[in-house]
Amino acid sequence: MGNRGMEDLIPLVNRLQDAFSAIGQNADLDLPQIAVVGGQSAGKSSVLENFVGRDFLPRGSGIVTRRPLVLQLVNATTEYAEFLHCKGKKFTDFEEVRLEIEAETDRVTGTNKGISPVPINLRVYSPHVLNLTLVDLPGMTKVPVGDQPPDIEFQIRDMLMQFVTKENCLILAVSPANSDLANSDALKVAKEVDPQGQRTIGVITKLDLMDEGTDARDVLENKLLPLRRGYIGVVNRSQKDIDGKKDITAALAAERKFFLSHPSYRHLADRMGTPYLQKVLNQMEFCSCHPGWSAMVRSQLTATSASWIQGILLPQPPSN
């Protein structure tokens, strides 16, 4: 980032997220984070898994993400995961991470596809990630499924708004290339809460699934429905790739090859793809903070937090 002070805020933010989740409430502090929003099947989960380099998120039909997942990525020499609700337990098998997310979701929401605003906090340490704090939110939907309440669309919208209305929340608006961008749920929400586009980044998925003879060049060149921060295209694994256990490293190499070889995108190749998106988000997350954010955190924390929360925020030794 070129700014050590900003980089040093990352562990503080991570511990603040943990502290407020531990007492069962969302922080009143406007913590810097990145909200991942999009319609169902827009490819949000695949984008996050590509960041981590592991399969670890539940998959299926309908609403799969039913609680906010606060995903803290921490660059480290070893690879493992920790949940806030499983203090002291390290997960090295990411299939177990997936099962734990499913079990913890059902514990609060039941098994009927209901949703809850109570977050799950997951921290992933890995040499393959950049320091980021992302919030994976339920995919927007309009039709209730199974035992879902008839107002599920509005419940999800209300949950999204709790995050995306905050000034220090960057919005990662994920939209599939094979659908009309003018109808993108993610872009509609982003436009509503961030009309100047100061904190919205467009992500275009499924570029490889567009009809033959069509492309998204005008979108990726920021000519169609332009955003101040523009759009970044990514190519995720297909369902066939996932079912066939295609390695994410191989998928990222295929993504790179796609952009370098596609006649409509090769001139944009250096500004497309998952690694570039991750780098941009890492650079932007704390640059987006309001001046004086760190001082504001400390003053509010002193006024509102219990002594044991302050203990969480004391400097901690690095995990082994």
Backbone bond lengths (Angstrom), bond angles and torsions (degrees), N, CA, C in turn:
res aa  C-N    CA-C-N  psi(-1)  N-CA   C-N-CA  omega(-1)  CA-C   N-CA-C  phi
1 M - - - 1.458 - - 1.518 112.11 -
2 G 1.319 116.31 -23.61 1.450 118.67 -177.33 1.512 112.75 78.11
3 N 1.330 117.97 7.20 1.457 121.92 -179.65 1.512 107.93 -138.73
4 R 1.345 115.77 94.98 1.451 119.96 -174.65 1.517 111.90 -62.60
5 G 1.339 116.71 -33.85 1.461 119.53 -179.99 1.518 112.05 -61.36
6 M 1.336 115.95 -43.05 1.455 119.50 177.88 1.524 110.79 -65.75
7 E 1.341 116.72 -42.46 1.460 120.59 -178.97 1.529 110.61 -61.67
8 D 1.329 116.49 -35.07 1.459 120.40 -179.16 1.529 112.47 -69.74
9 L 1.345 117.51 -16.04 1.463 119.31 178.20 1.526 112.18 -73.20
10 I 1.327 117.71 -19.75 1.461 120.36 -174.41 1.524 112.48 -58.62
11 P 1.361 119.53 -51.48 1.465 117.26 178.74 1.523 113.25 -63.54
12 L 1.331 117.93 -31.67 1.466 120.64 176.74 1.523 110.14 -63.28
13 V 1.312 116.67 -45.83 1.461 120.43 179.49 1.524 110.64 -62.56
14 N 1.343 116.76 -43.24 1.458 119.98 179.81 1.526 111.08 -59.36
15 R 1.328 117.51 -42.63 1.452 119.99 -178.33 1.537 111.24 -72.10
16 L 1.339 116.25 -32.20 1.468 119.05 174.73 1.529 110.54 -64.56
17 Q 1.340 116.78 -44.03 1.466 120.12 177.26 1.522 110.09 -55.59
18 D 1.333 116.15 -46.73 1.457 120.79 -178.96 1.518 111.42 -63.19
19 A 1.341 115.94 -43.81 1.461 120.28 -175.24 1.520 111.58 -61.38
20 F 1.319 118.10 -46.55 1.457 119.96 -177.05 1.526 111.92 -74.94
21 S 1.339 116.89 -32.25 1.469 118.74 175.24 1.523 110.35 -66.24
22 A 1.330 116.70 -35.63 1.465 121.21 -177.08 1.523 112.05 -63.95
23 I 1.325 117.80 -27.80 1.466 119.79 179.20 1.531 111.38 -99.32
24 G 1.348 115.01 12.47 1.457 119.63 170.89 1.504 115.57 75.35
25 Q 1.326 117.23 27.58 1.457 118.47 177.48 1.523 109.90 -142.70
26 N 1.329 114.49 153.04 1.452 119.01 173.87 1.520 108.42 -75.33
27 A 1.314 116.05 143.48 1.453 119.55 -179.54 1.525 110.53 -66.72
28 D 1.345 115.80 136.56 1.456 119.36 171.90 1.528 109.96 -73.11
29 L 1.334 115.98 -19.34 1.451 119.99 178.49 1.523 109.39 -67.80
30 D 1.313 115.74 141.93 1.460 121.10 -179.92 1.530 108.09 -86.36
31 L 1.334 115.94 78.65 1.458 120.41 -174.55 1.518 111.34 -73.24
32 P 1.338 117.36 141.49 1.457 119.37 175.46 1.526 109.92 -67.08
33 Q 1.307 116.31 126.20 1.457 120.83 178.13 1.522 108.45 -160.66
34 I 1.309 115.19 170.78 1.462 121.08 -177.24 1.520 107.85 -121.17
35 A 1.325 117.21 116.10 1.460 121.69 178.67 1.523 109.42 -90.48
36 V 1.327 115.25 126.83 1.464 121.07 -179.33 1.523 107.73 -98.37
37 V 1.338 116.63 110.72 1.464 121.02 -175.66 1.513 110.15 -122.56
38 G 1.330 114.76 150.37 1.456 120.46 179.33 1.513 109.77 172.63
39 G 1.304 116.47 167.57 1.456 121.20 176.27 1.518 110.64 -73.36
40 Q 1.325 115.09 166.66 1.458 118.71 174.89 1.527 110.19 -58.68
41 S 1.325 116.22 139.62 1.467 123.05 178.07 1.524 112.91 66.31
42 A 1.331 116.93 22.55 1.470 119.45 176.69 1.523 111.50 -78.93
43 G 1.340 116.62 -17.06 1.460 120.12 -179.89 1.513 114.11 105.70
44 K 1.354 117.13 16.84 1.467 120.26 -178.34 1.528 111.93 -60.61
45 S 1.329 116.24 -47.63 1.465 120.05 -176.50 1.529 111.54 -61.45
46 S 1.310 116.37 -39.81 1.461 119.79 -179.35 1.527 111.06 -65.94
47 V 1.320 117.18 -37.76 1.468 120.28 177.82 1.529 109.96 -61.17
48 L 1.339 116.77 -45.31 1.463 120.71 -178.81 1.527 111.26 -66.78
49 E 1.323 116.72 -40.25 1.465 119.53 178.91 1.525 110.89 -65.96
50 N 1.316 117.08 -34.89 1.464 119.49 176.04 1.529 111.32 -64.84
51 F 1.333 116.82 -36.52 1.466 119.90 176.37 1.531 110.74 -59.51
52 V 1.329 115.50 -44.49 1.470 121.04 -175.68 1.529 111.49 -80.28
53 G 1.333 115.57 -29.85 1.459 119.23 -176.59 1.516 113.14 82.53
54 R 1.320 116.78 16.12 1.462 122.80 -177.99 1.524 110.70 -139.53
55 D 1.332 116.38 149.94 1.460 121.47 168.28 1.520 107.27 -82.01
56 F 1.320 117.79 116.06 1.462 118.66 -178.61 1.520 113.58 -146.59
57 L 1.321 118.56 -2.88 1.460 120.62 -177.12 1.528 111.10 -102.85
58 P 1.337 116.88 144.26 1.466 119.83 176.60 1.525 110.66 -60.27
59 R 1.308 115.24 146.52 1.465 120.65 177.86 1.517 109.24 -131.43
60 G 1.316 115.63 160.74 1.455 120.48 179.09 1.517 109.83 155.83
61 S 1.321 116.15 -168.90 1.456 120.63 179.66 1.524 109.82 -94.60
62 G 1.315 115.97 162.43 1.457 120.42 -179.97 1.517 111.50 71.33
63 I 1.335 115.43 -153.72 1.460 121.11 -178.39 1.524 108.54 -81.47
64 V 1.309 116.54 110.26 1.464 120.89 -179.05 1.524 110.00 -94.08
65 T 1.333 116.73 -44.39 1.470 121.43 174.84 1.519 107.63 -82.86
66 R 1.346 116.88 108.18 1.468 119.96 -174.77 1.518 113.18 -114.80
67 R 1.336 116.12 -4.02 1.468 121.83 170.36 1.521 107.01 -135.83
68 P 1.328 118.30 149.05 1.463 118.54 175.51 1.536 109.51 -59.13
69 L 1.317 116.47 132.88 1.462 121.42 175.05 1.522 107.51 -107.33
70 V 1.346 116.08 108.69 1.459 120.77 176.28 1.525 106.76 -84.55
71 L 1.314 115.84 106.70 1.462 122.75 -173.79 1.528 108.96 -105.19
72 Q 1.316 115.70 109.83 1.453 121.34 179.71 1.528 108.44 -101.28
73 L 1.313 116.90 114.39 1.466 121.92 178.30 1.520 108.63 -96.60
74 V 1.327 116.16 128.33 1.462 121.99 -176.40 1.526 108.79 -127.34
75 N 1.315 116.74 119.40 1.456 120.20 177.47 1.526 108.95 -68.32
76 A 1.332 116.74 124.76 1.460 122.21 -176.63 1.525 108.75 -151.15
77 T 1.320 115.76 168.46 1.476 119.76 -176.71 1.518 112.49 -79.76
78 T 1.346 117.40 -24.78 1.459 120.82 179.01 1.520 110.08 -116.06
79 E 1.331 116.61 162.29 1.464 121.64 -175.03 1.526 110.42 -114.71
80 Y 1.326 115.54 120.53 1.464 121.15 174.09 1.523 107.69 -165.24
81 A 1.336 115.31 171.09 1.460 121.00 -179.68 1.508 109.80 -129.41
82 E 1.331 115.77 152.62 1.465 122.51 176.95 1.523 109.18 -137.12
83 F 1.336 116.09 140.07 1.457 122.15 172.13 1.520 109.13 -103.65
84 L 1.321 116.63 144.22 1.458 120.33 177.00 1.524 110.82 -63.09
85 H 1.352 116.68 -35.19 1.467 119.79 -177.21 1.532 112.63 -81.99
86 C 1.331 117.58 -2.78 1.475 122.33 176.20 1.519 108.56 -122.33
87 K 1.319 115.79 59.79 1.461 121.00 -174.17 1.528 111.30 -53.81
88 G 1.326 115.61 130.83 1.454 120.60 174.53 1.512 115.10 87.10
89 K 1.331 118.73 -7.40 1.457 121.42 -179.26 1.523 109.94 -99.52
90 K 1.317 115.96 126.60 1.464 121.40 177.08 1.525 109.47 -101.52
91 F 1.319 115.60 131.11 1.464 121.72 177.60 1.521 108.55 -102.97
92 T 1.322 116.75 119.33 1.471 120.76 175.89 1.518 111.26 -106.27
93 D 1.329 117.10 -14.95 1.462 123.26 176.21 1.529 106.94 -100.12
94 F 1.330 116.98 113.88 1.466 119.52 -173.91 1.526 113.15 -76.94
95 E 1.328 117.13 -13.25 1.464 119.53 170.04 1.531 109.02 -67.58
96 E 1.332 116.96 -36.20 1.468 120.63 175.61 1.527 111.21 -66.79
97 V 1.322 116.48 -32.25 1.471 120.02 175.68 1.518 109.66 -62.03
98 R 1.326 116.20 -45.61 1.473 120.73 179.15 1.534 110.88 -59.35
99 L 1.331 116.23 -47.03 1.462 120.54 -178.41 1.527 111.09 -63.77
100 E 1.327 116.76 -36.06 1.465 120.64 179.50 1.537 110.64 -68.94
101 I 1.328 117.28 -38.78 1.472 120.20 176.18 1.527 109.93 -61.22
102 E 1.333 116.68 -44.32 1.462 120.69 179.76 1.523 111.43 -63.19
103 A 1.346 116.40 -44.83 1.464 120.21 -178.01 1.522 111.12 -66.45
104 E 1.336 117.05 -42.11 1.461 120.90 -179.06 1.533 110.86 -69.65
105 T 1.326 117.09 -33.18 1.467 120.50 175.00 1.517 110.46 -63.75
106 D 1.346 116.21 -49.47 1.465 120.43 -178.83 1.529 111.56 -64.12
107 R 1.327 117.22 -31.75 1.458 120.64 -178.78 1.526 111.11 -59.61
108 V 1.323 116.75 -36.39 1.467 121.11 -177.01 1.529 112.16 -95.87
109 T 1.333 117.38 -37.19 1.465 120.48 -172.29 1.520 113.29 -101.06
110 G 1.339 117.59 -12.60 1.454 119.67 -171.22 1.518 110.17 80.28
111 T 1.306 116.55 -177.69 1.472 120.67 -175.06 1.529 112.26 -102.47
112 N 1.316 117.59 14.22 1.467 120.18 -173.30 1.526 113.15 -100.28
113 K 1.342 115.96 21.57 1.467 120.91 177.53 1.523 113.26 70.82
114 G 1.346 117.42 16.47 1.455 120.11 173.48 1.521 110.48 -70.68
115 I 1.321 117.24 168.86 1.464 121.16 -178.49 1.519 109.66 -123.30
116 S 1.326 115.62 162.66 1.461 121.91 178.41 1.524 108.66 -147.18
117 P 1.349 117.92 141.18 1.467 120.33 178.03 1.522 113.23 -80.63
118 V 1.346 118.08 -3.42 1.466 121.05 -179.95 1.527 108.91 -71.69
119 P 1.323 118.24 119.17 1.468 119.15 -172.56 1.522 113.42 -77.69
120 I 1.316 115.16 156.26 1.460 123.67 165.68 1.519 106.18 -102.62
121 N 1.328 117.19 128.71 1.464 120.91 -180.00 1.521 110.06 -103.84
122 L 1.319 116.38 119.39 1.459 123.15 -179.49 1.519 108.56 -125.91
123 R 1.322 115.06 129.50 1.455 119.84 176.69 1.524 108.72 -116.35
124 V 1.337 116.16 128.72 1.462 121.46 179.73 1.524 109.02 -115.85
125 Y 1.314 115.44 121.66 1.462 122.44 175.44 1.522 107.61 -99.68
126 S 1.332 117.37 132.25 1.459 119.41 -178.00 1.523 110.07 -165.90
127 P 1.335 117.11 146.79 1.460 119.37 173.15 1.521 112.63 -73.34
128 H 1.342 116.59 -8.76 1.464 121.10 -174.11 1.522 113.75 -98.81
129 V 1.348 117.59 1.38 1.463 119.94 -177.48 1.518 110.86 -114.22
130 L 1.319 115.39 158.85 1.454 122.25 168.05 1.523 108.07 -100.80
131 N 1.311 117.15 155.11 1.464 121.12 -177.71 1.528 110.32 -66.86
132 L 1.332 115.39 116.66 1.463 121.87 -179.89 1.522 109.08 -148.83
133 T 1.319 116.62 150.94 1.464 121.77 168.54 1.520 107.68 -121.05
134 L 1.331 115.64 113.47 1.461 121.59 -177.67 1.515 109.88 -118.36
135 V 1.330 116.31 149.32 1.460 121.16 175.57 1.522 107.98 -120.34
136 D 1.338 115.44 111.94 1.459 120.91 177.42 1.526 107.77 -85.23
137 L 1.324 116.21 121.79 1.462 122.07 -175.19 1.527 110.58 -112.29
138 P 1.335 117.71 156.01 1.461 119.91 179.41 1.524 112.15 -55.56
139 G 1.323 115.52 142.53 1.458 119.97 176.64 1.515 110.96 -68.08
140 M 1.312 115.52 138.73 1.466 120.15 -178.55 1.527 110.31 -69.58
141 T 1.321 114.96 138.51 1.455 121.29 -177.99 1.517 109.30 -143.05
142 K 1.317 116.42 162.05 1.466 120.51 179.63 1.522 112.66 -119.96
143 V 1.343 116.99 -13.88 1.460 120.56 -173.98 1.525 110.31 -119.27
144 P 1.344 118.69 121.90 1.473 120.83 177.37 1.527 110.65 -64.82
145 V 1.339 115.90 145.27 1.460 121.76 178.82 1.520 108.61 -122.35
146 G 1.335 116.57 137.31 1.467 120.46 176.27 1.510 111.66 60.68
147 D 1.346 114.85 -125.56 1.464 120.29 -176.99 1.522 113.37 -91.06
148 Q 1.318 116.91 12.73 1.465 119.01 -178.96 1.529 110.18 -64.73
149 P 1.326 116.27 145.62 1.469 118.82 178.29 1.537 110.82 -66.02
150 P 1.318 116.63 152.87 1.472 119.34 -178.17 1.520 113.74 -63.19
151 D 1.337 117.26 -19.69 1.464 119.99 -179.23 1.526 111.89 -98.52
152 I 1.337 117.96 25.25 1.464 121.49 -176.13 1.530 111.58 -57.38
153 E 1.338 117.33 -34.57 1.465 120.55 178.73 1.530 110.78 -59.02
154 F 1.326 115.78 -42.68 1.464 119.99 -176.33 1.524 110.95 -78.36
155 Q 1.334 117.20 -31.78 1.462 119.69 175.06 1.529 110.90 -61.57
156 I 1.327 115.92 -44.66 1.466 120.08 179.82 1.524 110.13 -65.50
157 R 1.311 115.74 -42.62 1.464 119.30 -179.94 1.535 110.69 -61.11
158 D 1.336 116.33 -43.73 1.467 119.62 179.10 1.524 110.93 -61.07
159 M 1.335 116.89 -39.88 1.456 120.53 179.32 1.524 110.43 -64.16
160 L 1.320 116.61 -45.82 1.464 120.63 178.48 1.519 111.04 -57.50
161 M 1.337 115.45 -42.88 1.460 119.85 -176.19 1.529 112.36 -64.31
162 Q 1.341 117.34 -28.89 1.459 120.09 177.46 1.527 111.26 -59.77
163 F 1.322 116.08 -27.06 1.458 120.56 -177.67 1.526 111.98 -99.42
164 V 1.328 117.28 -51.07 1.465 120.07 -167.70 1.518 113.45 -75.79
165 T 1.338 118.29 -14.12 1.467 119.34 177.98 1.527 112.03 -79.24
166 K 1.332 118.17 -12.43 1.465 120.68 -178.46 1.524 110.53 -76.51
167 E 1.314 115.29 136.45 1.460 120.92 -173.00 1.530 113.46 -65.36
168 N 1.329 118.13 -25.60 1.459 120.29 179.87 1.519 112.82 -95.50
169 C 1.334 116.58 14.45 1.456 121.15 178.89 1.520 109.62 -100.84
170 L 1.325 116.48 114.94 1.460 120.35 171.07 1.530 108.49 -76.28
171 I 1.319 116.22 145.17 1.460 121.30 -177.79 1.521 108.74 -110.56
172 L 1.313 115.54 117.27 1.460 121.37 175.14 1.522 106.07 -96.86
173 A 1.339 116.04 98.26 1.460 122.06 -174.20 1.522 109.56 -91.03
174 V 1.340 115.89 104.96 1.469 121.85 -173.66 1.520 109.67 -96.21
175 S 1.340 115.72 123.30 1.466 121.49 -178.70 1.522 109.09 -134.48
176 P 1.342 117.99 138.25 1.465 120.16 177.88 1.523 111.45 -79.42
177 A 1.334 115.83 140.58 1.466 120.94 -178.19 1.521 112.34 -69.72
178 N 1.338 116.89 -22.77 1.466 119.39 -176.65 1.530 112.49 -89.95
179 S 1.324 117.26 17.66 1.465 122.95 172.47 1.521 108.66 -127.83
180 D 1.328 116.11 158.64 1.464 121.28 -179.06 1.530 109.86 -66.06
181 L 1.328 116.23 116.79 1.459 120.72 -177.11 1.526 111.47 -62.45
182 A 1.306 117.75 -28.14 1.462 120.95 -179.86 1.526 111.55 -63.54
183 N 1.343 116.50 -20.60 1.463 120.65 179.52 1.521 112.43 -103.20
184 S 1.320 117.72 13.12 1.462 121.40 -177.05 1.527 111.46 -64.10
185 D 1.349 116.38 120.77 1.465 120.63 177.13 1.521 110.89 -61.04
186 A 1.332 116.25 -40.17 1.468 120.30 -176.80 1.522 110.96 -64.24
187 L 1.320 117.15 -44.63 1.459 120.25 -178.65 1.530 111.66 -69.08
188 K 1.331 116.51 -32.94 1.469 119.50 177.11 1.524 110.82 -63.16
189 V 1.324 116.85 -46.03 1.461 120.86 178.95 1.523 110.65 -63.95
190 A 1.336 115.39 -44.89 1.463 119.84 -178.98 1.527 110.98 -60.77
191 K 1.311 117.05 -42.28 1.459 121.05 -179.05 1.526 110.98 -64.91
192 E 1.311 115.60 -34.75 1.461 120.49 -178.41 1.530 111.68 -67.54
193 V 1.340 117.12 -43.61 1.468 120.19 -174.30 1.526 112.95 -97.00
194 D 1.321 116.50 -14.41 1.466 121.05 -178.77 1.530 109.18 -137.54
195 P 1.340 116.30 64.33 1.472 119.52 -172.53 1.518 114.06 -60.65
196 Q 1.346 117.67 -26.41 1.465 120.13 179.08 1.533 112.11 -85.92
197 G 1.325 116.57 -7.65 1.458 120.22 177.81 1.516 114.61 69.99
198 Q 1.323 116.84 24.05 1.465 120.45 -176.95 1.519 112.29 -68.86
199 R 1.339 117.13 -28.20 1.462 119.36 -172.57 1.532 112.81 -131.07
200 T 1.310 116.13 27.81 1.461 121.07 178.72 1.525 111.01 -115.22
201 I 1.327 115.97 131.28 1.465 122.08 171.54 1.518 107.57 -119.35
202 G 1.315 116.84 128.18 1.454 120.88 177.19 1.524 110.67 -86.01
203 V 1.310 116.51 135.09 1.461 121.94 175.12 1.526 107.72 -120.87
204 I 1.312 115.92 125.50 1.460 121.39 -178.64 1.524 108.59 -108.35
205 T 1.323 116.03 118.24 1.460 122.49 179.74 1.533 109.79 -104.52
206 K 1.311 115.84 172.72 1.470 123.89 171.71 1.529 112.76 60.73
207 L 1.327 116.17 31.98 1.467 119.88 176.80 1.525 111.44 -63.10
208 D 1.327 115.87 -28.83 1.463 120.60 -179.09 1.524 112.41 -79.42
209 L 1.328 117.35 -5.38 1.466 120.78 -178.21 1.524 113.01 -107.40
210 M 1.324 117.37 9.24 1.463 120.22 179.73 1.521 110.52 -71.05
211 D 1.322 115.64 154.04 1.472 120.43 178.44 1.522 110.09 -59.71
212 E 1.311 115.26 145.78 1.459 120.53 179.60 1.528 110.40 -57.46
213 G 1.322 116.01 134.56 1.455 120.92 -179.90 1.515 113.81 89.65
214 T 1.336 117.08 -2.31 1.465 120.60 177.29 1.523 109.31 -115.76
215 D 1.330 115.70 157.91 1.459 119.97 176.14 1.528 108.91 -153.68
216 A 1.320 115.36 174.54 1.470 121.31 -178.83 1.523 110.74 -113.44
217 R 1.309 116.74 29.60 1.461 120.60 -176.04 1.526 112.09 -58.09
218 D 1.334 117.22 -44.83 1.467 119.93 -178.20 1.531 111.66 -62.68
219 V 1.336 116.01 -33.26 1.461 119.73 178.06 1.521 109.96 -70.24
220 L 1.337 116.90 -49.17 1.456 121.10 -175.73 1.528 111.85 -69.08
221 E 1.329 116.93 -24.49 1.471 120.49 174.13 1.530 111.20 -84.26
222 N 1.339 115.32 1.94 1.477 122.48 176.62 1.529 112.57 65.11
223 K 1.330 115.80 33.49 1.465 120.48 177.59 1.527 111.85 -97.29
224 L 1.323 116.40 -31.81 1.463 121.74 180.00 1.523 108.34 -101.36
225 L 1.331 117.96 125.94 1.464 122.80 -176.07 1.532 110.95 47.23
226 P 1.333 117.01 59.00 1.472 120.41 -172.86 1.522 113.52 -63.48
227 L 1.330 114.63 145.23 1.464 123.28 173.09 1.517 108.44 -115.59
228 R 1.326 116.84 146.83 1.457 120.40 179.86 1.531 111.33 -56.09
229 R 1.336 116.50 -38.84 1.462 120.83 -179.10 1.523 112.79 -98.27
230 G 1.317 116.78 1.88 1.455 120.91 172.72 1.519 114.54 75.51
231 Y 1.335 113.18 -169.51 1.458 122.14 -177.26 1.524 109.96 -122.59
232 I 1.324 115.51 149.11 1.458 121.92 173.28 1.520 107.61 -125.61
233 G 1.313 116.16 127.04 1.458 121.21 179.78 1.521 111.02 -89.74
234 V 1.323 116.13 142.87 1.461 121.76 175.27 1.525 108.70 -134.80
235 V 1.330 115.69 157.18 1.463 121.82 175.29 1.517 107.16 -123.69
236 N 1.327 116.16 112.70 1.460 121.44 -179.82 1.524 110.71 -91.68
237 R 1.300 115.22 169.79 1.455 119.53 173.90 1.525 110.01 -67.86
238 S 1.311 116.42 145.06 1.459 120.90 174.58 1.522 109.29 -77.13
239 Q 1.332 116.22 168.39 1.461 119.12 176.82 1.525 110.73 -61.19
240 K 1.319 115.82 -35.04 1.468 120.19 177.06 1.529 110.35 -63.61
241 D 1.340 116.39 -41.35 1.473 120.45 177.31 1.524 110.75 -61.71
242 I 1.338 115.89 -43.43 1.466 120.62 -178.45 1.520 110.66 -65.29
243 D 1.342 115.22 -46.46 1.471 119.30 179.03 1.519 111.07 -61.85
244 G 1.332 116.18 -33.28 1.464 120.76 179.45 1.508 113.75 -86.26
245 K 1.361 116.27 7.88 1.463 122.29 177.42 1.529 112.78 60.06
246 K 1.336 115.69 38.03 1.465 118.30 177.88 1.519 110.07 -63.43
247 D 1.311 115.59 129.21 1.460 122.20 -177.99 1.525 110.68 -63.70
248 I 1.349 116.53 138.27 1.464 120.09 -177.78 1.521 111.06 -66.29
249 T 1.328 117.75 -33.61 1.462 120.09 176.95 1.524 110.44 -60.54
250 A 1.321 115.85 -43.15 1.465 120.23 177.23 1.524 110.93 -66.21
251 A 1.324 116.04 -36.07 1.463 120.19 179.07 1.526 111.03 -65.88
252 L 1.326 117.60 -38.99 1.460 120.73 178.46 1.527 111.24 -67.01
253 A 1.342 116.37 -35.97 1.468 119.81 175.77 1.526 110.07 -65.41
254 A 1.338 116.37 -39.31 1.470 120.44 177.90 1.524 110.90 -66.95
255 E 1.318 117.16 -36.37 1.464 121.68 176.88 1.522 110.27 -61.74
256 R 1.318 116.14 -46.09 1.465 120.97 179.09 1.532 110.52 -60.41
257 K 1.313 116.17 -44.22 1.469 120.93 179.72 1.528 110.78 -63.12
258 F 1.329 116.44 -38.17 1.463 120.98 179.80 1.524 110.58 -58.47
259 F 1.329 116.91 -49.36 1.463 119.63 -177.20 1.533 112.09 -70.36
260 L 1.312 117.12 -36.43 1.468 119.82 -179.55 1.523 112.26 -69.31
261 S 1.335 116.82 -28.66 1.466 120.19 -173.83 1.531 114.04 -101.37
262 H 1.334 117.51 -15.64 1.465 119.17 -176.68 1.531 109.65 -77.39
263 P 1.318 118.15 126.02 1.470 119.98 -176.68 1.527 114.51 -61.18
264 S 1.325 117.70 -26.51 1.467 120.18 -179.14 1.519 113.12 -85.74
265 Y 1.339 116.90 -16.04 1.459 119.52 -172.73 1.520 114.41 -122.37
266 R 1.335 117.98 -9.61 1.471 117.99 -171.51 1.529 112.38 -62.55
267 H 1.341 117.42 -28.70 1.468 119.37 178.51 1.525 111.69 -73.25
268 L 1.346 116.86 -12.16 1.462 122.11 179.28 1.525 112.18 -107.33
269 A 1.323 117.14 2.79 1.469 121.38 -167.43 1.520 113.45 -55.63
270 D 1.322 117.89 -36.20 1.462 120.14 -177.65 1.520 112.76 -73.13
271 R 1.329 117.34 -10.40 1.469 121.15 179.04 1.525 111.45 -117.33
272 M 1.327 115.91 21.15 1.455 122.29 179.18 1.528 109.31 -126.34
273 G 1.312 116.33 163.04 1.454 121.63 172.79 1.520 113.80 101.11
274 T 1.324 115.13 161.11 1.463 122.52 -176.31 1.525 113.58 -60.65
275 P 1.344 120.48 -47.05 1.470 119.07 -179.85 1.523 112.88 -59.82
276 Y 1.336 116.63 -39.30 1.465 119.47 178.91 1.531 110.53 -66.61
277 L 1.328 117.17 -42.00 1.461 120.90 178.34 1.521 110.86 -60.06
278 Q 1.323 117.09 -44.43 1.450 120.93 -179.78 1.530 110.80 -62.32
279 K 1.310 116.73 -40.77 1.465 121.37 179.62 1.532 110.88 -64.33
280 V 1.329 116.37 -44.30 1.467 120.40 179.75 1.526 111.08 -61.90
281 L 1.327 116.17 -43.81 1.460 119.98 -179.54 1.523 111.55 -64.95
282 N 1.326 116.86 -40.70 1.462 121.10 178.13 1.526 110.99 -59.92
283 Q 1.328 116.50 -40.58 1.460 120.89 -179.15 1.525 111.95 -72.57
284 M 1.337 115.57 -32.32 1.463 119.68 -174.13 1.511 113.93 -85.55
285 E 1.326 117.81 -28.18 1.471 119.75 -166.56 1.512 112.19 -54.88
286 F 1.320 117.72 -47.29 1.457 119.31 -176.86 1.519 112.58 -96.08
287 C 1.318 117.71 -18.47 1.464 119.19 172.69 1.522 110.50 -66.21
288 S 1.337 116.28 -21.35 1.468 120.30 -178.45 1.522 112.29 -79.36
289 C 1.332 116.41 -12.09 1.469 119.19 -176.27 1.527 111.14 -65.69
290 H 1.309 115.13 147.88 1.452 119.66 173.95 1.529 110.04 -67.74
291 P 1.324 118.14 147.85 1.470 119.81 175.22 1.523 110.19 -56.88
292 G 1.323 116.23 141.23 1.453 120.28 178.76 1.510 114.35 79.80
293 W 1.350 116.77 11.17 1.458 119.76 -177.31 1.522 111.47 -58.23
294 S 1.328 116.96 -45.36 1.465 119.82 -176.37 1.525 111.51 -61.37
295 A 1.343 116.94 -42.19 1.467 120.32 178.48 1.518 110.33 -65.55
296 M 1.334 117.59 -38.71 1.463 121.38 178.82 1.520 110.48 -62.91
297 V 1.347 116.46 -41.46 1.458 120.60 178.54 1.521 110.56 -57.79
298 R 1.312 115.34 -48.46 1.457 118.99 -175.15 1.529 111.79 -65.84
299 S 1.331 117.17 -38.42 1.462 119.34 -179.03 1.527 110.70 -69.16
300 Q 1.330 117.78 -41.99 1.460 120.23 179.37 1.519 110.80 -69.40
301 L 1.326 115.20 -37.38 1.456 119.51 -179.29 1.533 110.34 -62.64
302 T 1.315 115.83 -42.99 1.463 120.54 179.88 1.527 110.47 -61.10
303 A 1.332 115.78 -36.89 1.459 119.70 -176.29 1.516 112.99 -78.69
304 T 1.330 118.23 -25.15 1.463 119.28 -168.77 1.510 115.25 -117.73
305 S 1.325 119.60 -16.40 1.453 118.75 -168.41 1.509 113.00 -99.33
306 A 1.309 115.47 149.33 1.460 122.11 176.01 1.522 109.03 -79.61
307 S 1.330 115.41 165.13 1.459 119.74 -174.67 1.520 111.95 -62.66
308 W 1.348 117.02 -33.41 1.464 117.71 -178.28 1.520 111.27 -71.72
309 I 1.339 117.60 -27.65 1.463 119.74 174.48 1.515 109.44 -67.34
310 Q 1.329 115.97 -41.11 1.457 118.96 177.56 1.518 110.40 -60.29
311 G 1.342 115.92 -33.46 1.456 119.64 176.21 1.513 112.34 -62.78
312 I 1.347 116.32 -38.09 1.458 119.43 176.64 1.509 111.20 -61.49
313 L 1.352 115.16 -33.98 1.456 119.38 -174.13 1.522 113.53 -87.17
314 L 1.326 117.57 -5.40 1.463 118.08 176.36 1.513 110.35 -64.10
315 P 1.319 118.72 151.40 1.467 120.28 178.04 1.516 110.43 -51.64
316 Q 1.330 115.96 133.06 1.447 121.36 -176.57 1.520 110.53 -115.89
317 P 1.335 117.49 145.56 1.460 119.10 176.36 1.517 109.66 -68.55
318 P 1.324 117.79 150.46 1.463 119.93 179.16 1.520 110.83 -63.36
319 S 1.352 115.08 145.62 1.468 119.42 177.81 1.513 109.63 -69.18
320 N 1.328 115.66 144.48 1.464 119.35 176.97 1.516 109.77 -78.24
